[in-house]
Amino acid sequence: MALSEIDRSLLDRCLNRKPRAWEDFVDRFMGLVVHVINHTAQCRSINLSAADREDLAAEVFLATVDNDMAVLRHFRGKSSLATYLTVIARRVVVRKLVEGRSAMPLGDMVAQAEADEPEQRIGNREEVGKLLGELQGSEAAVVRMYHLEGKTYQEISRTVGMPENSVGPMLSRARAKLRRRAGVDSAPT
């Protein structure tokens, strides 16, 4: 199937940074991305939480806008935009699922802290607090609100004053920093 006129126009609007273009793009392809995430995880017998799905969707869209929308700029129109994005999304999701097997997400650390005895919970919360100390400004605020206060992307967006579809990518980048930092700190000396 060739590139439709609707997708051609949407692609052009995104690449030229027209108002609301990115929001329209996300609205149009979010269902496709979530379907790819679910299918890819199911094929690998991996159970995903809603937060995991949101994180993976954010990673897919972050990969799409990374390097001045290089993914979209490289699209040649020889297939439908949906087919092209399916391939991109699958590659990103597979890479993240493989990476995720070796690193414990911050959300798991918090969940573990909640499940432990009260004395242990305080220690784990302190550890999460130390890790959050490695982040600056709105990044730290977003991670704190999402993981420790349980706020939704929409609530965080309103509180911090950033677009809702920027919350997931920021969380993903912050978690990656925290994982790298935790890996450095836990390395044997």
C-alpha positions in Angstrom: 0.0 0.0 0.0 1.4 3.4 -1.0 1.6 6.4 1.2 -1.8 8.0 1.7 -2.4 11.7 1.2 -3.4 12.0 4.9 -0.2 10.5 6.0 1.8 12.5 3.5 0.3 15.7 4.8 0.9 14.6 8.4 4.5 13.7 7.7 5.1 17.0 5.9 3.5 19.0 8.8 5.7 17.1 11.4 8.9 17.7 9.4 8.1 21.3 9.0 7.2 21.6 12.7 3.7 22.9 12.1 1.5 23.6 15.1 -0.2 20.5 16.6 1.5 18.3 14.0 3.3 16.1 16.5 0.2 15.8 18.7 -1.8 14.7 15.6 1.0 12.2 14.7 0.9 10.7 18.2 -2.9 10.5 18.2 -2.9 8.8 14.8 -0.3 6.2 15.6 -0.5 5.6 19.3 -2.9 2.6 18.8 -0.5 1.1 16.3 2.5 1.5 18.6 0.6 0.0 21.6 -0.5 -2.9 19.4 3.2 -3.5 18.3 4.3 -3.3 22.0 1.6 -5.9 23.1 2.3 -8.2 20.2 6.1 -8.1 20.7 5.9 -8.7 24.4 3.3 -11.5 23.9 5.6 -13.2 21.4 8.4 -13.2 24.0 6.1 -14.3 26.8 6.7 -11.0 28.7 4.0 -9.6 30.9 3.9 -5.8 30.8 2.4 -3.4 33.2 0.6 -0.3 32.1 3.7 1.7 33.1 5.9 -0.6 31.0 3.6 0.0 28.0 3.7 3.7 28.5 7.5 3.6 28.8 7.9 1.6 25.7 5.5 3.8 23.7 7.5 6.8 24.9 10.7 5.2 23.7 9.2 4.6 20.3 8.1 8.2 19.9 11.3 9.4 21.3 13.2 7.4 18.7 10.9 8.9 16.1 11.8 12.5 17.1 15.4 11.8 18.0 18.1 13.5 15.8 15.7 16.1 14.4 13.1 13.4 13.4 15.7 11.4 11.5 13.4 8.4 11.4 10.7 10.4 9.6 13.2 12.1 7.3 14.5 8.7 6.2 11.0 7.5 5.2 11.0 7.1 1.4 7.3 6.5 0.9 7.6 3.1 -0.6 5.2 1.7 1.9 2.5 3.0 4.1 3.6 5.2 7.0 1.9 2.7 9.3 4.0 -0.2 7.9 7.2 1.8 8.2 6.4 2.8 11.8 5.5 -0.8 12.7 9.0 -1.9 11.8 10.6 1.0 13.7 8.4 0.4 16.7 9.2 -3.3 16.7 12.9 -2.7 16.6 12.8 -0.2 19.4 10.6 -2.4 21.6 12.7 -5.5 21.0 15.9 -3.6 21.9 14.3 -2.1 25.0 12.9 -5.5 26.2 16.3 -7.1 25.7 18.0 -4.2 27.6 15.3 -4.3 30.3 16.1 -7.9 31.3 19.4 -6.9 32.8 18.3 -3.7 34.6 15.7 -3.2 37.4 13.4 -0.3 36.6 13.0 2.4 39.3 9.4 1.4 39.6 10.4 -2.1 40.6 12.7 -0.6 43.3 9.8 1.4 44.7 7.4 -1.6 44.6 10.0 -3.7 46.4 10.4 -1.0 49.0 6.6 -0.9 49.5 6.5 -4.7 50.0 9.4 -4.8 52.6 9.1 -4.4 56.3 8.5 -0.8 57.5 12.2 -0.4 58.6 13.4 -1.8 55.3 10.9 0.4 53.3 12.4 3.5 54.8 15.9 2.4 53.8 14.8 1.6 50.2 12.9 4.9 50.0 16.1 6.6 51.1 18.0 4.8 48.4 15.4 6.0 45.8 15.8 9.5 47.3 19.6 9.3 46.8 19.1 8.2 43.2 16.7 11.0 42.6 19.4 13.4 44.0 21.4 12.6 40.9 18.7 14.2 38.7 18.1 17.9 38.3 15.1 20.2 38.1 12.0 19.0 36.2 13.5 15.6 35.5 13.7 14.9 39.3 10.2 16.3 39.8 8.7 14.2 37.0 10.3 11.0 38.4 9.3 11.8 41.9 5.7 12.5 40.9 5.3 9.4 38.8 7.1 6.8 40.9 6.7 8.0 44.5 3.5 10.0 44.3 1.7 7.8 41.7 0.6 10.7 39.5 -0.6 10.2 36.0 1.1 11.7 32.9 -1.8 14.1 32.7 -1.4 15.3 36.3 2.4 15.6 35.8 1.9 17.6 32.6 -0.3 20.1 34.4 1.9 20.4 37.4 5.2 20.8 35.6 3.8 22.7 32.6 5.1 20.4 29.8 3.2 18.6 27.1 1.7 15.3 28.2 3.5 13.4 25.4 6.8 14.7 26.8 6.4 13.1 30.2 7.1 9.5 29.1 10.3 10.3 27.1 11.6 12.3 30.1 10.9 9.4 32.5 12.7 7.0 30.1 15.8 9.3 29.9 15.8 9.8 33.7 15.5 6.1 34.4 18.3 5.3 32.0 20.5 7.9 33.8 19.6 6.3 37.2 20.3 2.8 35.9 23.7 3.8 34.6 24.5 5.6 37.9 23.3 2.7 40.0 25.4 0.4 37.9 28.5 2.5 38.4 27.8 2.7 42.2 27.2 -1.0 42.6 30.3 -2.0 40.6 32.9 -3.9 42.8 35.9 -1.8 43.8 
